[in-house]
């Protein structure tokens, strides 16, 4: 399941993950906050990072300015 639809809109799981990143968080913390499986969160965070919506810093993920705007 992708985080971005074909037209570039965020999926429900992507919105949940971005919402959980109001503060820097580990993938495990995002999974706990969203109720999504850890494997889904890890792949989703990779996809969101490739799209420039989040950045990984020392193992924690944070929203970028673009991610904040899209949320």
N, C-alpha and C positions, 0 to 999 in steps of 0.2 A: 504494500500500500504506500503510495507516494505522499509526500507532504505538500506538494504543489500540484494542482490540477493542470490539465493540458493548457488551459487559458491563463495560467499563472496565479490563480487564486489559492489561498491557503486552505488546506483540508481541516477538518475538525481536530484531528490529532495534532496537526502543526500548530493550530491556535492554542491548544492545551499546553503544548511544550513551550511555546513562546511565552504564554502567560505564567508558566512556572519559573521563568527565568527573570523575574523582577530583580533577583539577586543572583550572583554567580552560583552555579549549582553543579554537582556531579551528576552524571547520567542516572545513578541509582536514586538520587534525591528527586530528579525530574520524574522518574518512573513512579516513585512513591506518591508524589504530589498529584500526578495526573491519573494514576490507576492504569496506565498503559504498561504492557510487558517491557522488561528491560531491553530485550533484543530489538523491539520496535523503536524504543527511545534512542538507542545507540544508532540505528540506521537512520532514523529521522533527524537526529542532530547532525550527522554527517551530511545529509542532504541539505539541511538548512544552512550549514556552514558553507557548502559549495555555492549556495544561492546568495551568500553574503548577509544572511539574516542573523547569524550567531557566529561567535568566535570562540575557539577553545584556548584557554589560558591556564597553564599549569594543571590540566586535567579537569578544570571547571569550565562550564559554558556560560557565556554572557551574551546578552542582546547587543547587536550593533545598532547604530542610529537608523539604518534601513529597517532592521527588524522591529525597532520601536515604532517606526512610522507605519509599518505593515500591520502591526498588532492593533 
